[in-house]
Structure formats: C-alpha cells, structure tokens
Amino acid sequence: MPVTEFHGPGGPLPHIPDDVTLAQFMLDSDHPSRPVRRVLQGNPWMIEDATGRAIGYGEVVSRTNGLANAMSSRWHIAEDEAVCIFGSNHVDYPIAVWATHRLGAIVTGANPAYTAGELQYQLETTKARLLFVNNASYPVGIAAAKAVGLSLDRVVLFDPLENLASSTSFKHLTVHELVKEGLAQPQRYTARRLRRGEGKTKIAFLSFSSGTTGKPKAVCISHYAPIANVIQMSHLANNQEGPWEITKWRTGDVVMGDIYGLVVIMHFMMFYGESLVVVPKFNFLGFLSSIQRHRIGCLAVVPPMVVLLCKHPAVKDYDLSSVHSIMSGAAPLSSELTQQVAKVLPQACVGQGYGMTETSTTVSFPQIEQKICTPGTAGRLIPGVVARVLRADGSLAGFNEPGHLVIKSPANALRYMNDADATRETFVDGWVHTGDEVIINERMELFVVDRIKELIKVRGYQVAPAELEGHILDHADVSDVCVVGLPDEYSGELPLAFVTPSAAAAERMKKDPAEAARVRAAIAKHVADAKVHYKRLEGGVEFVEAIPKNPSGKLLRRVLRDRAKEMKAQGRLAKPPKARM
C-alpha cells in the first residue's frame, strides 16, 4: 500500500497541557520533557552580551511578576488586549512577553526594522494598547504611536533614552522602573487561569506573516501551540543517543541565536536549560567576539551568517573551538555551504530546520544521529508532525516524489485574523498548506525543492511580491510591474522588479538614454522610503515592454524569474548584485 502520510519518528509525545498559559508553562510548572527541574537549574536563563550579567530563574520570575503588576495597575491591560513589542533582542523581551500573558493579554511582536507606516499598520490591525520600544526603534515607534493615537504614556522603553533627549520632552517609563513599581505594590492582578482545553483556543500571539497577496497577515497562535512545539523539540532532544560529540542539544550549554527566535530560541532553548546569550543587534565581528568570550556551544543561524563564517577573513582571528552545533533555519542552506562550514568548524555538528509562523514554528529539526546532516535536507520531521505531499492534481505523493507540503501538528496556528479567504486557503481541516514544494524520503528527511507560493525569502524574511507591486504601481513612471526573487548566495533571494514604464517615462528615456538610470533610481527610492530594508529592490529594476500574463490576467511570475536567472548568468542585469563579505 503506498505511503500517504509521513509521520515524524520518535513518538508518542508526552502529555501537552491545554489548561496553562505559556508563561505558566515556562515559569510555574515542570514537565516530563524538561531535562532538569527549573528550580534546581544553576545555570542562568540569559546572559547579557555586553556586560556578561547572568539572569537566573528567580530574577526572570520576579521581573515578570513585577512588570505584570505595573501594567495592570497603571493601564489595566486585561483579557485579550494586544501589547506590541517593537525592538531588537533584549534581556527584558521575554519578561514583557510573559508579563503580558500573566494578564491574559496578547503579544504582537513587530520587526525592529519596520518603517513607521509598517508599524502603524500592525498597531491599527491589532488595536495594541501598549507599545514597548528600545532606543534604536524609538523614533519610528513614536511616529507610529502618534499616527494611531496611542498616548505617549503608553510607550514604554526597554532602556533609558540615549542621545535622544532633544527629540522628546516626554518622560517615558522604562521596563526596569515598572518592574520596581510593580514589586513595591501588593499584587493587584489575578493571574489568568485557563479552563481545561482553553489553551487550544486562547490567543497568545498575533504574529505577522507575509501572504501571497497584499499586506502581512496577523497569524493567531494559541498558548497551546508553542507549548506543544517546545515539547516536540524537547522530546526529540531527549531521544539523542550516541557519542557526546554529536549531541546537539545540551542542558547547561551556552547558546546564541538570531532569527526564528520566539519559539525555538526564547522558549525551547531556555526550557531545555540552555543559557541564552542575548545580543541586541547582529554584527559579524561582534558575533565572533561573543562566541569566543562566552564560550558559546550552539549557534542558531541563518544562511547569510553561514556565508560569513565560510568567507570572512576575520574568522581565523577568533577562537571558535567551543562551537559544537550549528543549526541553520529560515531559508534553505545549500549542500555546498554545509560542506564549507563543516571544514571551517570541523568539530561542529551542522544541520538545518524548517518551520513557519503558521506552524508555530518547527516542522523539522537536524537529524540527531548525524554529525553533518544529510546535505540539502531541511532536517527530519519532528515527533508529532504528520505531513502530506500533494501532487498537482491533489492526490497524495509517496516517498521521493515532489509535491506541495501540508502539515498537521499540535503546534499549528489557528487562523489569520479577520481574513476568512486567506484562512480558507492556508488552514484546511486541521492542515496547514505551506506553499513549499518538497520531497520526503524513507528516513522522513525533508528536502525543499521550490516555493509554490510566490513569497520571496530575503535573509530568512518573507517578502510578498504583491505588496511591493501595489506600492510600485503608485509611481507615476510605472505602467505595470512584476516582482520576482533573484537568487543570491548571501541573501538567498533579492527582490527584482520588472517594470513596464509609463508612456511619458518611455518617451523621456527614448530622448535621453541617461533617463533610464534616473527612473530606476526613483522607483528604487520610492520603495526604500516606505518599506523595511529587506523589501527594497536590491535585485534592481529591469524594463520590459510588457509583463507576461496568462489569458485570465495572472502574472506569469515564473517566466520572469527564469529570465532574471538567465540575465544574471549572462551579466546583463542593470544592477548586478554586490558581493558581500
């Protein structure tokens, strides 16, 4: 009988509680999948990179409770209200998350690179009642808060403002001040308790994910989903056998990560007893220095960071011998890069994982029995995940046969907020349609072949072509446009716009050949002024007489994607991608 479903090996899973919030699961309870009881953990939960300050379990709980108390007494943050966290990594980021959950409220995390307009959209969509920001995010945060009418006293700083005193006369409260205030008062809130089964429906996060059309969508993630995913990953880690050299997840380890942080790094790694080094912003030389200084054992990275590890001349100047495990995620890591980084760090295990916001998060993890995981694979399905691979006609594919990946997992998100059409397309009878074309082999290893959805992946971030196309069409010199992903070794892909110029622009370019460069620059600036950095047209702008479409008017994006690859190979792009180091 042909295989119709692929099950992640290593089950069954331990019990997944459905009557606790994520904060209660992390801070107030033990679980069979947790390797060491939380109270007995002598290792810190977090280490502040710049100062080396260690933050243990007791301080995490105390700060969470103090902040929750202040949020309740000052602003009456309550059931199902949204709190937005807009900033880079910070030791108080999880404190803000778990304090919000103590009150039964919802966390919506915003990309710290957002423009004011993008943040405004997220604040409006979620109706956020409180905004946490850091120094770097402050000017954008204030602009967005003013645009949506959020009172300045509801903008909270992670740290006191530096070099921005002249930009505001308003005295914002800091997280530390609120923690002290909350701990100095009697507890004025009642911690939210869930009924049996309520964890499966009560929303913990509104996380924004780029869809195939229009602006990003708010994904509704229950408390149960990340709890389930943490248990799935911990159960897999507990099944590790064999030599210590290939043991990837180690209680007491020191770890550092960049992206896919909310569930994998902030929850799973701390739950598993690993100390997380918190680095506010990625800088490669600082990254190398942190590895050496803290003797970091496990790196959770994205492919551009692997490229730098392989090619940057400074790597040889640092002692990276402590690194025993490298896990790449957010975008495919090529077989070639896997082999290259294995030569640079020969003592380290190297593997990949795969996941998405809609599966909250992990679907596959590095193979626990391999030091250098099967090159080209995105890991192995984790316990509790059931996958189907759909052929083009909707029938079920078997082993080693390509098709559309759909996932059933206890960690799946619930739906998109206020978007019934997109929900019906992605969330179907308990299955998440990923939009990725994959192959699954007999060892339940996952190979990502192509993207069925039209999303572009830039350094692990999702970019919806339709969002950029809608914005570019507002430019006076543009008659029609199609945005595609241009392959790039460092970034994975770069947005490239094929543009049909307006009649007036075409006439100007005909009269003056130099006008073409000016129009290209103006279109690129039009995007850069309004969009986050990874959505900018780093692949360039190419002019075409007409955008190819099918008879019903749908853009033939693949035709232009193939044309872009060919133009790059032949050196005919107007803006050749820069080599990065």
Secondary structure, DSSP 8 states (H G I E B T S, - for coil): -----EE-SS-------SSS-HHHHHHT---TT-SS-GGG--S-SEEETTT--EE-HHHHHHHHHHHHHHHHHHH---TT-EEEEESS--TTHHHHHHHHHHTT-EEEEE-TT--HHHHHHHHHHHT-SEEEE-TTTHHHHHHHHHHHT--GGGEEESS--SS-GGG------BHHHHHHHHHHS---S------TTGGGTSEEEEEEE--SSSS-EEEEEESHHHHHHHHHHHHHHHT--S-GGG----TT-EEEE-SSIIIIIIIIIHHTT-EEEE-SS--HHHHHHHHHHHT--EEEE-HHHHHHHHH-GGGGGS--TT--EEEE-SS---HHHHHHHHHHSTTSEEEE-EE-GGG-SEEEE--TT-SB--TT---EE-TT-EEEEE-TTS-B--TT--EEEEEE-TT---EETT-HHHHHHHEETTEEEEEEEEEE-TT-BEEEEEESS--EEETTEEE-HHHHHHHHTTSTTEEEEEEEEEEETTTEEEEEEEEEE-HHHHHHHHH-TTHHHHHHHHHHHHHHTTS-GGGS-TTEEEE-SS--B-TT--B-HHHHHHHHHHHHHTT--SS------
